[in-house]
């Protein structure tokens, strides 16, 4: 190899690796925490590019069908306290940040209720039927980091008295807050029936961590078309498409 060819080769490969390095930097910058969306370039179909677990085998939400009755299941054991209203628009949903002190107990472990938030339309479906809205009550085990999420489905009907406590004050802009010393208790949103479906799954938003035990209440609760519209005007269609069930089973408690 002559000296001139060697110099040209070095310049070429230096440029090539520099280009690859720049591409890596672009990929990293597109994976900044929180920079994902339901539509556009970073939509749900592309979440797996930046968040590997979003392409996992235990993803949520799922269609609830072919359920198995499990006699070993029991009603959910919850201890919910009344707390001041604390709402935030985080850019993806309306989230109620729940004051410490409320919990759900599962298999002898306590999971603290940290927040609940809303999706329009629903994320879970039942035998292919999608509901106009769904709320997720997120509970966390502070020792293991594992989550228990209770899903509540909504159907259109009469005005929901729990939502009426803050429906006219939903924060419309990203990072906007609404707080009030008026107290509410999430137990007032739960359906009267304690029946539920349960399965092992994931967060329905990036990073899609597969650390969630899901309990989706079987009985939908009612909310008015006006209340649904007020949420939808702000959070739009913020639901993830259904994910394959793969080898998982969905159990039910009646």
C-alpha positions as CSV (number, residue, x, y, z in Angstrom):
1,X,0.0,0.0,0.0
2,X,1.5,3.3,-1.0
3,X,1.7,6.3,1.3
4,X,-0.9,8.4,-0.7
5,X,-3.5,5.5,-0.6
6,X,-2.9,5.0,3.1
7,X,-3.7,8.7,3.8
8,X,-6.9,8.6,1.8
9,X,-8.0,5.4,3.5
10,X,-7.4,7.0,6.9
11,X,-9.4,10.1,6.0
12,X,-12.3,7.9,4.6
13,X,-12.6,5.7,7.6
14,X,-12.2,8.6,10.0
15,X,-15.1,10.2,8.3
16,X,-17.1,7.0,8.4
17,X,-16.7,6.4,12.1
18,X,-17.3,10.1,12.8
19,X,-20.6,9.7,10.9
20,X,-21.5,6.6,12.9
21,X,-20.8,8.4,16.1
22,X,-23.0,11.3,15.1
23,X,-25.8,8.9,14.3
24,X,-25.5,7.3,17.7
25,X,-25.7,10.8,19.3
26,X,-28.8,11.5,17.3
27,X,-30.4,8.2,18.5
28,X,-29.4,8.9,22.1
29,X,-30.9,12.4,21.9
30,X,-34.2,11.0,20.6
31,X,-34.4,8.7,23.6
32,X,-34.4,11.4,26.3
33,X,-36.6,10.4,29.2
34,X,-40.1,11.6,28.7
35,X,-39.8,12.3,25.0
36,X,-42.4,10.0,23.5
37,X,-45.8,10.5,22.2
38,X,-48.9,8.7,20.9
39,X,-48.7,10.2,17.5
40,X,-45.9,11.7,15.3
41,X,-42.4,10.4,14.9
42,X,-42.2,9.0,18.5
43,X,-45.6,7.2,18.3
44,X,-46.5,3.9,19.9
45,X,-45.2,1.8,17.0
46,X,-41.7,3.3,17.6
47,X,-41.5,3.1,21.4
48,X,-39.5,-0.1,21.2
49,X,-36.7,1.7,19.3
50,X,-35.7,3.7,22.4
51,X,-37.3,1.6,25.1
52,X,-36.4,-2.1,24.7
53,X,-39.0,-3.4,27.1
54,X,-41.8,-1.9,25.0
55,X,-41.1,-4.9,22.6
56,X,-41.2,-7.4,25.5
57,X,-43.5,-10.4,25.9
58,X,-45.5,-9.3,28.9
59,X,-46.8,-6.0,27.6
60,X,-50.0,-4.1,28.4
61,X,-52.8,-3.3,27.7
62,X,-54.5,-6.5,26.4
63,X,-57.9,-7.5,25.3
64,X,-59.6,-9.3,28.2
65,X,-61.0,-12.5,26.7
66,X,-60.8,-16.2,27.4
67,X,-60.6,-15.6,31.1
68,X,-60.0,-18.4,33.7
69,X,-61.9,-18.5,37.0
70,X,-59.5,-18.8,39.9
71,X,-61.1,-19.9,43.2
72,X,-57.9,-18.9,45.1
73,X,-58.4,-15.2,44.4
74,X,-59.9,-12.8,47.0
75,X,-61.4,-9.3,47.0
76,X,-58.8,-6.5,46.9
77,X,-57.7,-5.3,50.3
78,X,-57.5,-1.5,50.2
79,X,-57.1,1.3,52.8
80,X,-57.7,4.6,51.1
81,X,-57.7,7.9,52.9
82,X,-59.3,11.2,51.9
83,X,-56.8,13.7,50.5
84,X,-56.6,17.2,49.1
85,X,-57.0,17.5,45.3
86,X,-53.6,17.6,43.5
87,X,-53.8,17.5,39.7
88,X,-51.1,17.9,37.1
89,X,-51.0,17.8,33.3
90,X,-47.8,16.0,32.6
91,X,-48.1,16.3,28.8
92,X,-49.4,12.8,28.4
93,X,-52.3,12.6,30.8
94,X,-54.1,14.2,33.7
95,X,-52.6,12.8,36.9
96,X,-53.8,13.0,40.4
97,X,-50.8,12.9,42.8
98,X,-52.2,11.1,45.9
99,X,-51.0,12.2,49.3
100,X,-49.1,9.5,51.2
101,X,-50.9,7.2,53.6
102,X,-53.2,5.1,51.3
103,X,-52.4,1.5,50.3
104,X,-53.4,-1.8,48.8
105,X,-52.3,-5.0,50.4
106,X,-51.5,-8.0,48.2
107,X,-50.1,-11.4,49.4
108,X,-49.0,-9.7,52.7
109,X,-47.1,-6.8,51.0
110,X,-48.2,-3.2,51.1
111,X,-48.3,-1.2,47.9
112,X,-48.7,2.6,48.5
113,X,-51.1,4.5,46.3
114,X,-48.9,7.1,44.6
115,X,-51.2,8.5,41.8
116,X,-54.0,7.8,39.4
117,X,-54.4,9.1,35.9
118,X,-56.8,8.9,32.9
119,X,-56.8,7.5,29.4
120,X,-59.3,8.3,26.6
121,X,-60.4,5.9,25.1
122,X,-59.8,3.0,27.4
123,X,-56.6,1.0,27.1
124,X,-57.9,-2.4,28.0
125,X,-60.8,-3.8,26.0
126,X,-63.2,-6.6,27.0
127,X,-64.0,-9.1,24.3
128,X,-63.0,-6.5,21.8
129,X,-65.1,-3.7,23.2
130,X,-63.3,-0.4,24.0
131,X,-64.8,1.9,26.6
132,X,-64.6,5.8,26.3
133,X,-62.3,6.2,29.3
134,X,-60.1,4.3,31.8
135,X,-58.5,5.3,35.1
136,X,-55.3,3.6,36.4
137,X,-54.7,3.6,40.2
138,X,-50.9,3.1,40.6
139,X,-49.6,1.4,43.7
140,X,-45.9,0.9,44.5
141,X,-44.0,-1.5,46.7
142,X,-41.2,0.8,47.9
143,X,-38.9,-2.1,48.7
144,X,-39.1,-4.0,45.4
145,X,-40.3,-1.3,43.1
146,X,-43.0,-3.6,41.8
147,X,-46.4,-2.1,41.0
148,X,-50.0,-3.0,41.4
149,X,-52.3,-1.1,39.0
150,X,-56.1,-1.1,39.4
151,X,-57.9,-0.3,36.1
152,X,-61.4,1.2,36.2
153,X,-63.4,1.3,33.0
154,X,-66.0,4.0,32.3
155,X,-69.2,3.8,30.3
156,X,-71.3,6.7,29.3
157,X,-74.3,7.4,31.6
158,X,-75.1,9.7,34.5
159,X,-72.7,12.3,35.9
160,X,-69.9,10.8,38.0
161,X,-70.0,12.5,41.4
162,X,-66.3,11.7,42.2
163,X,-65.1,13.4,38.9
164,X,-67.5,16.3,39.6
165,X,-65.1,17.4,42.4
166,X,-62.5,18.6,39.9
167,X,-63.9,18.2,36.4
168,X,-64.2,22.0,35.9
169,X,-60.6,22.6,36.9
170,X,-58.6,20.1,34.8
171,X,-55.2,21.6,34.0
172,X,-55.2,22.1,30.2
173,X,-51.6,23.0,29.5
174,X,-48.4,20.9,29.9
175,X,-47.0,21.1,33.4
176,X,-50.0,23.0,34.7
177,X,-51.3,22.2,38.2
178,X,-54.5,22.5,40.0
179,X,-54.6,22.1,43.8
180,X,-57.4,22.5,46.3
181,X,-57.9,21.8,50.0
182,X,-61.2,20.1,49.1
183,X,-60.7,16.5,50.0
184,X,-61.7,13.4,47.9
185,X,-61.3,9.7,48.4
186,X,-60.6,7.4,45.5
187,X,-62.6,4.6,47.1
188,X,-65.7,6.7,45.9
189,X,-64.7,6.0,42.3
190,X,-64.6,2.2,42.7
191,X,-67.5,0.2,41.4
192,X,-69.8,-1.4,44.0
193,X,-68.9,-4.9,42.7
194,X,-65.5,-6.2,43.9
195,X,-65.2,-8.5,40.8
196,X,-62.0,-8.1,38.7
197,X,-59.7,-9.6,36.1
198,X,-56.0,-10.0,36.8
199,X,-52.9,-10.7,34.8
200,X,-49.2,-10.0,34.8
201,X,-48.1,-7.1,32.5
202,X,-46.3,-3.8,32.1
203,X,-46.6,-0.1,32.2
204,X,-48.6,1.1,29.2
205,X,-46.2,4.0,28.6
206,X,-42.4,4.0,28.2
207,X,-40.3,2.5,29.6
208,X,-43.0,-0.2,29.5
209,X,-41.4,-2.0,32.5
210,X,-42.8,-5.5,33.0
211,X,-43.3,-5.1,36.8
212,X,-47.0,-4.7,37.0
213,X,-49.7,-6.9,38.5
214,X,-52.9,-5.7,36.8
215,X,-56.4,-5.7,38.4
216,X,-59.1,-4.5,35.9
217,X,-62.4,-4.1,37.6
218,X,-65.2,-6.0,35.9
219,X,-68.0,-3.5,36.4
220,X,-67.6,-0.2,34.5
221,X,-68.6,3.0,36.4
222,X,-70.8,5.6,34.8
223,X,-69.7,9.1,33.7
224,X,-71.5,11.7,31.6
225,X,-70.7,12.4,28.0
226,X,-69.8,16.0,29.0
227,X,-67.2,14.7,31.6
228,X,-65.7,12.4,29.0
229,X,-65.5,15.2,26.5
230,X,-63.7,17.5,29.0
231,X,-61.0,14.9,29.5
232,X,-60.7,14.0,25.8
233,X,-60.3,17.7,24.8
234,X,-57.2,17.8,26.9
235,X,-55.5,14.4,26.7
236,X,-56.9,13.4,23.2
237,X,-56.5,9.7,22.3
238,X,-53.8,8.8,24.8
239,X,-54.2,5.0,24.8
240,X,-51.7,2.4,23.7
241,X,-52.8,-0.2,21.1
242,X,-53.5,-3.7,22.4
243,X,-50.5,-5.9,23.0
244,X,-50.3,-9.7,22.4
245,X,-51.2,-11.8,25.4
246,X,-48.6,-14.5,24.3
247,X,-48.6,-17.3,26.9
248,X,-50.2,-15.4,29.7
249,X,-53.5,-16.2,31.3
250,X,-56.1,-13.7,32.5
251,X,-57.9,-14.8,35.7
252,X,-61.1,-13.5,37.2
253,X,-62.6,-13.1,40.6
254,X,-66.3,-12.9,41.0
